[in-house]
Structures are given as C-alpha cells and as structure tokens.
C-alpha cells in the first residue's frame, strides 16, 4: 500500500470504508498514528456520510491523559487486500487515524525526503 507525506509532514494512507457486511464504498486518507493502539479513528463527518450505526460507548484515554467516553460505529474496512468488519471511534479532524491494531506484522516505511509512505 502506498501513501504520501503531506505539507504538514503527516504520513497519510488511503483506506476504504463502508457499512458493516458491505463492500467499502468511500476512500479517505488516514494519518498513521503509532501512539494509537486501536485500529481506526474516522472523521465524524465520514461516519455520518456513510450512515454508520452507533454500536456502543467505549472509554478511552486521550494523549493528554483525559478519560472520555466515545461512541463506536460499526463498519467494514478494506485494508491491504482484505475486508474487515470492525468498530471505530470518531474525531472532529479532517483525517482519520490508523492505529497499531492495523499495523501488526507490517513494515512501515516513511520517506520524508521523497514524501512517500508504504506499508508491506
């Protein structure tokens, strides 16, 4: 999988998202976040655009140490040639976050000089 480094030096990768048990229908760019040990965070506007259902409430600890409750949404994710049904949380950001849960057993290469990102 190939992505790019943007002007803000964010390592971005394309990921396809859709409703659970359906073919992922929307491609977005998500930011690699190796400090996030979950799988995926979506921009809230993407969850609403796709009509993803709220499935539960989960507690999470943010980077600043704050404990919050977050709604989880059910979706399908197309990632490295496979489709996974999963739950995601949302944020108010322009980009989603790809966490280490999707990076297990993968090699990540970020070349800031060439502005390229790859996951094998």
Order of alpha helices (4+ residues) and beta strands (2+ residues): beta-beta-beta-beta-alpha-beta-beta-beta-beta-beta-beta
